[in-house]
Amino acid sequence: MQQGLTMIYDTSAAADIHRPTSWYEFLLAPTKLDEHLKGLLSGTVKNPSGVDLLKIFLTQAQTASGNRATMLNTLSAKICVGLKFTLDDIEKQVPQKHQRFLIEEIARLDGNVRYK
């Protein structure tokens, strides 16, 4: 495990079962991330939190390259958009070295990603 960030826990509110989930599942199936974010907003899902996922994706993107890095950065921005992060949320939750890049990625996605 790299820095203890490769495994996260997905809690199913309906089944109340904890099972280890690799962050790769969200990378390989972006619709799973969309469903997870909707669950976080509705309160039916608690783990992993949006901030936990954001930190995992940003950390992994630092060491990734090519398409993998691009996808991790896109997923990071989708988390912020999907959970309706404000600039204040980003300043408080995201390490300063990632803030500018993340805001630029959010702006790039603005025309492509909409959550209601």
SULKA-V280510 format. One line per field, one symbol per residue. phi: phi as a letter, one per 20 degrees, with the letter a starting at -180 (. if undefined). burial: I if it has 24 or more other C-alpha atoms within 12 Angstrom, else O. Layout:
# SULKA-V280510
phi->???
burial->???
This chain:
# SULKA-V280510
phi->.elmdedcdddeffelddcfcfffgffecgfffgfffffffenecdcffffffgffffffffdebmffffffffffffffffelfegfgffeedggfdffgfffffffegfdccdd
burial->OOOOOOOIIIOOOOOOOOOOOOIIOIIOOOOOIIOIIIIIIOOOIIIIIIIIIIIIIIIIIOOOOOOOOOIIIIIIIIIIIIIIIOOOOIOOIIOOOIIOOIIOIIOOOOOOOOOO
